């Protein structure tokens, strides 16, 4: 991968957009600005993007609609959502649509940069694994659920399941430690490599994973919750 990462900044507020752009450029990133979701998708169509910072409330096309469209187009790069609101509904909506993280305005440049750096490190490792030519023996299987670390693929009963990089990392952590219960804090700290502050992100990602790997997400066979403690993948799925 090109060492100069390409970051898309989609924000209708010109002052905020230019402020983020200047700060990221000073950190050595190549930045592509857009004023709304439609412009953002146009940039994605012509440029290789490694991470997107997307505001939720925008004219022409809002951030959640843009997020749905880019995920439908199979773009897997990390997306950090921005919102001027602190309501949980915005956060849950964005994460349900495939966002990787969420930052509430106002935020400090250092806070945003820490999130950007963290997600780019993980995405770089994810791409390196995908680009491997020869599969190895790093395959973990519980019942019909299988995770292959070399091809970065998850399948259920032989059918491939499309997970985001963050969802893959969560399943990877749990399936490599079958039966062990991980708290939301521990999952966050191991997967995000940051101190856990708000673990609602973990809850939403777990719900998304269940929708993809479980026949009946309300009665999960693999990814179980241990109420008041955390999450695990059963050693012997029912």
N, C-alpha and C positions, 0 to 999 in steps of 0.2 A: 504494500500500500504506500501511496505517496505520503511522505512524512509531513507534508503540509496539509493538514486536514481542512476540508471544505465544510463550512458551517452556514446553514441557511437561517436567517433571522426574519421571521414573519410577524410584523408588528405595525399596526396602523398609526400609532402615535410616533410622528417623525422624530421627536426629541429623544424618546426612549430607544427607538430603533437605531438612530445614529449613535447614541451613547453606547449601546451594546456593541455596535459594529466597531467603533473606535477602540473600545477596550479589548475586544477579541483580536483585532488586527495587531494591537500592541503586544499581544501574547504570541504572535506568530501564526495565527490562523488566517486562512483565506475566507472572507465573509461575503455571502450573497444576500443582499437585502430584498425584502418584498413587503408591500403595504397591505396585502390581504391574502386569503387562502388561494384564490385563483392565480395571483401572481406567483405565490409560492410553488404551486403545482407546475407552473410554466418553467420555473427555474429548475425544478427536479427533472423535468422532461429533457433538459438540455445540458445539465451539469451533473457530475458525480458528487453526491452529497453524503457526508459521513455522520452528520448530526443536524437536527433542526430544533430551533427554539421558536415556538409558535404561540402567539397570543390567542386566547379563546374568543374574546369579543372583538369582532372586526366587521366592517362593511363588506359588501359584495359576496364574500364567502368567509364564514367564521372558522375558527381554528378546529373545532370538533369535526365539522364537515370535511375540512381539508385532511385531517388525520384519518378519517374513515376512508377517504378516497385513496390516499397514498398507501395505506395498509392493504386495501383491495387490489392495488397495483403491485403488491408483493414487495414493496420497499421495506427493508428490515432495519434501517439505521435508527438509532435512538431518537426519540422525540421528547423534548422537555416543554411542557405546557406552562404558559404564563397567564395569570388572571389578576385583575384588580380586586376581585371578590375573595372573601375568605370562606364562603359557604362550602360545605362539604359536597353539595350536589355537583358543583363544577368539577371538583377533584375526581369524584367517583365517575362522572360521565367521561372525562378525559381518559382516565385509566382503563375504563371498560372498553373504550374504542381502540386501545392499543398504545397509549402513551407510556413512556418509561419513567417519567418523573414529573413533578409539579412544583412550581415556585410561585408564591403569592407576592404581588406587588404591595408595598415597595420592597425591593430586595437590594442587597449590596452587590457591587461587582464581584467581590471576592466569593460571596455565596454562590452566585451563578457560575463563576469560573470553576469552583470546586466541583459542582455538579457536571459541568461540561467535561472537565478532565477525567472524572471518574467514569462517565459513560463511554468516552472515547477509548479509554484503556480497555474496558470490557469488550467493546465492539471490535477493536483491533484484534484481540485474542480470538473472538468469535470468528472473524473473517479468516484468520490464519488457520484455524481448525477446519473451516469449510473448504479451504483451498488445498488441503492435504490430498495427495494423489493416492496414497496407499493406506487402506484401512488396517487397523491393528486389532488388538484383543480387548480394547476398552469398551466392552459391551456389558450393560447391567440389565438384568431382566427379573421382573416380579410378575408372575402369572403371564398375562398377555401384554403387559406393559414393558417396552424395551427402549433403552436409551443407548445410543452409540456415540461415544465421545469423539471418535475420529471423523465421522461424517456429520456430526452435530445434528443428529436426527432422533426423533422420538416416534415410535409406532405403537399402535394398540391393535392386537390381534392381526398383525401383519400390515395394517393400514397406516401410512405415514400421517402424523399429526403436525400441523404447522404451528409452531410456537415462536413467540418473539424471543430474542436473546435473553431477556430477563426471566421469562417463563422457563426457558431451557435450563438456566442456572439454578432456579429453585428446584425443578424436578431432579436435576443432577445431584444437588445436595441431599435431597431426601432419599432418592433411590440408592445412593451409595452408602446410606446409613439406614437400611430397612428396619422398621420397628422403633427406631429412636425418635423421640418427640423433640421437636425444635420449637422454641418459643418464637413469636413474631419478631421480637427484638434480635434474637440470635440469627434468624434467617436474614433479617435486614443487614445486620453487621457483616455477615459472611458473604452475602451476595452483592450488596452495595459497597462493601468495604468502607463503611462510615459508621459513626456512632449513631445508634437508633434514637431518633427524636420523635417522629410520627410514623407508626407502623401500619397505618391504614392502607398504605401502598401494598404491603404484603397481603393483607386480607383480600384486596381487589384482584391482585395477581393470582392468588390461590383460587378465587372464584372463577377467573377466566380459564385457568388450567383445567379445573373440573369440567367446565363446559366443553372442553376439547377432548379430554381423555376418558371421561366417564359416560357410560351408557345412560345412566340416570344420575345427573349431578346432585339431586336431592338425596339420593341413597348411594353415596360414593363407594366404589369397590376398592379403589387404590389410595387416593389422597384423603386421609381421614383427619378430622379435627378432634383433639382431646380437650374438651371444654375446660376453659380456665388455665390451660397449660400451653397448647400450641398445635402443631401439625406433624403428621408422619405419613409415610407410605408403609402400609401393612406388609409384614413378612409373608403372610398367607392370606391373600385377598379372597374374600368370600365369593 
